[in-house]
Amino acid sequence: MQRRLPLMAAMLAGLLAQAANAAEIEVKMLNKGAAGAMVFEPDFIKAEVGDTVRFVPTDKGHNAETIKGMVPEGAGMVVGKMNEEVTVEITTAGVWGIRCKPHFGMGMVALIAAGEPANLEAAKEAKVPSKAKAKFEALFEQTEGE
């Protein structure tokens, strides 16, 4: 038992250090932002595994949810309710496509990139409306530039 105590203490210290290094990133859901109407600000989020991304309904009439085909393998889907804050926990490396369901056709999307974007090609193939597709193309370029 005495031999396990230092090992358990080291493991606990490692977990606490990892939690202390985790960041919380805030994204606003806006009717109008620097990039135009119906936007997430920022729309490109560079995160690390362990971080959380908090989507804040700064303006009413928005939600944030992940897009089918644009979530890393093993990560769960997130569906936020209208006018409510939602948090995406970054549990694995990859890219997460985020949409505001009522404004998806208007291109209200965001992209979270964490670590190696192993699912980038699959995310590029996901079916999205044309305005969202154009926005994602620019966001994917930012991911590839990292």
C-alpha angles and dihedrals in degrees: 000000000000090000092053095053096073090045092050091047091051092049091049091048090051092051092048091049091051092050091048091054094050115109132212112218120197122214121187123219105217140181088210130012140156091289095048138263127352101011145151110230112238098021094186114057121187107201140164128230105273095034124114126220114209118201111206121199094225089165123033124251100053141105134178124226139156120257122239109253093020102084126091117256110271095022118114127236118256123211117183123198123241114279093004132115115249130191126210113203112211101223100159140020119270141070128302120202111211128194140181100229098215093046100036092109089054090056100257097158140132135194127218115200121192125174120314109006095224092161096047096111092048090049090053089056096052115118111250135155116274097255090049090047091055091050092047091052089060092044092050089055089057089052092051090049092058 
